[in-house]
Amino acid sequence: AGLGDLVLTCTDNLSRNRRFGLALAAGRSVAQALADIGQVVEGYHAARAVFEVAARQQVSMPIVEGIYRTLYENAPVGDVVSSLMTRPVKAEF
């Protein structure tokens, strides 16, 4: 069931998370995208929750941090991607 949810979230145009991501990619602001969808976008709220738990537990989650910065701190996506791609290579597990 979990894999099916993931596949549908990524591919189905009825997915609120997918529509949210597509709206952001098209240049809409977070507020505009949320308003256009008009329903709860779980991924938006989950991003904050995961970021907060990781920070509290002192777990490094650079992708989650980048998503959080983009959604909640208006960090430019290009800057976030660049910072992820230029991180020093290290073992991560």
Helices and strands as residue ranges (DSSP letters): H 2-11, H 16-25, H 30-37, H 42-57, H 62-72, H 77-85
